[in-house]
Amino acid sequence: MTILLIEDDAIEILKFNRSLIKLREVHELIEAHNGENALDILAENSQIDLILLDLNMPKMNGFEFLKQLRTDPNLKYIPTVVLTTSINRSDLKQAYSIGIAGYLVKPLKYEDYVLKIASLLNYLKQNELVKGTH
């Protein structure tokens, strides 16, 4: 899979990369540091299989990014999973109302984080929309 990770925190990016290594998952990972950067990347690369999206970012936050993404007929079907620290129920509802495929709260413990990423990737390997892109 080609994964677009939209995250402004360098430590979180490192944690995700380490999780992939620990899980022996080999995927192409493209990093964007905010929603604007991500839209530029998507304009140049339509082969993204999965978007992992933080909500709290500078310039263009996750909700603003989602609204833009869902208006583009070529990009609106890319499975987008929110990966955030927000446990705010209104954030969860708002993200689902815009059309996300999932909402994961980042656990504090690294081991729990790795397990969550493993579960997500295992599910997506079975997802017909993702499987159908190759």
C-alpha positions as CSV (number, residue, x, y, z in Angstrom):
1,M,0.0,0.0,0.0
2,T,1.0,3.6,-0.5
3,I,0.1,5.5,2.7
4,L,-0.1,9.2,3.1
5,L,0.6,10.1,6.7
6,I,-0.6,13.7,7.5
7,E,1.0,14.6,10.7
8,D,2.8,17.7,12.0
9,D,4.6,16.1,15.0
10,A,8.0,14.6,14.1
11,I,7.9,12.3,17.1
12,E,4.5,10.8,15.9
13,I,5.9,10.3,12.4
14,L,8.9,8.5,13.8
15,K,6.6,6.4,16.0
16,F,4.6,5.4,13.0
17,N,7.7,4.5,11.0
18,R,9.0,2.4,13.9
19,S,5.7,0.6,14.1
20,L,5.9,-0.4,10.5
21,I,9.4,-1.7,11.0
22,K,8.4,-3.6,14.1
23,L,5.4,-5.1,12.4
24,R,7.6,-6.0,9.3
25,E,5.1,-4.1,7.2
26,V,6.6,-2.8,3.9
27,H,4.6,0.1,2.5
28,E,5.4,3.2,0.7
29,L,5.0,6.0,3.2
30,I,4.6,9.6,2.1
31,E,4.6,12.3,4.8
32,A,2.7,15.6,4.8
33,H,3.0,18.1,7.6
34,N,-0.4,19.7,7.2
35,G,-3.5,19.6,5.1
36,E,-2.3,22.0,2.4
37,N,0.9,20.0,2.0
38,A,-1.2,16.8,1.7
39,L,-3.5,18.3,-1.0
40,D,-0.4,19.3,-3.0
41,I,1.0,15.7,-2.7
42,L,-2.4,14.2,-3.7
43,A,-2.5,16.5,-6.8
44,E,0.7,14.9,-8.0
45,N,0.2,11.3,-6.8
46,S,-3.2,9.7,-7.3
47,Q,-1.9,6.3,-6.3
48,I,-2.5,6.7,-2.5
49,D,-4.2,3.7,-1.0
50,L,-4.7,5.1,2.5
51,I,-4.7,8.4,4.3
52,L,-3.8,8.6,8.0
53,L,-4.9,12.0,9.2
54,D,-4.1,14.0,12.4
55,L,-6.8,16.5,13.2
56,N,-4.8,19.2,15.0
57,M,-2.3,20.8,12.5
58,P,-1.2,24.2,11.5
59,K,-2.3,26.0,8.3
60,M,-5.1,23.5,7.4
61,N,-6.4,21.2,10.1
62,G,-7.8,17.7,9.6
63,F,-11.4,18.8,9.2
64,E,-10.6,21.5,6.6
65,F,-8.5,18.9,4.7
66,L,-11.3,16.3,4.8
67,K,-13.8,18.8,3.4
68,Q,-11.5,19.6,0.5
69,L,-10.7,15.9,-0.1
70,R,-14.4,15.0,-0.3
71,T,-15.1,17.6,-2.9
72,D,-12.6,16.1,-5.4
73,P,-14.2,13.4,-7.5
74,N,-10.8,11.7,-8.0
75,L,-9.8,11.6,-4.4
76,K,-12.9,11.3,-2.3
77,Y,-12.9,7.5,-2.3
78,I,-9.5,7.2,-0.7
79,P,-10.0,5.5,2.7
80,T,-9.1,8.1,5.3
81,V,-8.5,7.2,8.9
82,V,-8.2,9.8,11.6
83,L,-5.2,9.1,13.9
84,T,-5.4,11.6,16.7
85,T,-5.1,12.3,20.4
86,S,-8.6,13.8,20.5
87,I,-11.1,11.9,22.6
88,N,-13.7,14.6,22.0
89,R,-16.9,13.0,20.9
90,S,-17.9,16.0,18.7
91,D,-14.6,15.6,16.8
92,L,-15.4,12.0,16.2
93,K,-18.9,12.8,15.0
94,Q,-17.8,15.6,12.8
95,A,-15.1,13.5,11.2
96,Y,-17.5,10.7,10.4
97,S,-20.1,13.2,9.0
98,I,-17.4,14.3,6.5
99,G,-16.8,10.7,5.5
100,I,-13.9,9.1,7.2
101,A,-13.3,5.3,7.2
102,G,-12.2,5.1,10.8
103,Y,-11.2,7.1,13.9
104,L,-8.3,5.9,16.1
105,V,-7.1,7.6,19.3
106,K,-3.4,7.4,19.7
107,P,-2.6,5.4,22.8
108,L,0.0,6.6,25.2
109,K,1.9,3.3,25.4
110,Y,4.0,2.5,22.4
111,E,3.0,-1.2,22.5
112,D,-0.7,-0.3,22.4
113,Y,0.0,2.1,19.5
114,V,1.8,-0.7,17.5
115,L,-1.2,-3.1,18.2
116,K,-3.6,-0.5,16.9
117,I,-1.6,0.1,13.7
118,A,-1.3,-3.6,13.2
119,S,-5.1,-4.0,13.5
120,L,-5.7,-1.2,11.1
121,L,-3.3,-2.5,8.4
122,N,-4.7,-6.0,8.8
123,Y,-8.2,-4.7,8.2
124,L,-7.1,-2.6,5.2
125,K,-5.4,-5.5,3.5
126,Q,-8.9,-7.1,3.4
127,N,-10.7,-4.0,2.3
128,E,-11.9,-4.4,-1.3
129,L,-11.5,-0.7,-2.1
130,V,-7.8,-0.8,-1.2
131,K,-7.2,-4.3,-2.7
132,G,-8.9,-3.1,-5.9
133,T,-6.4,-0.3,-6.5
134,H,-3.6,-2.6,-7.6
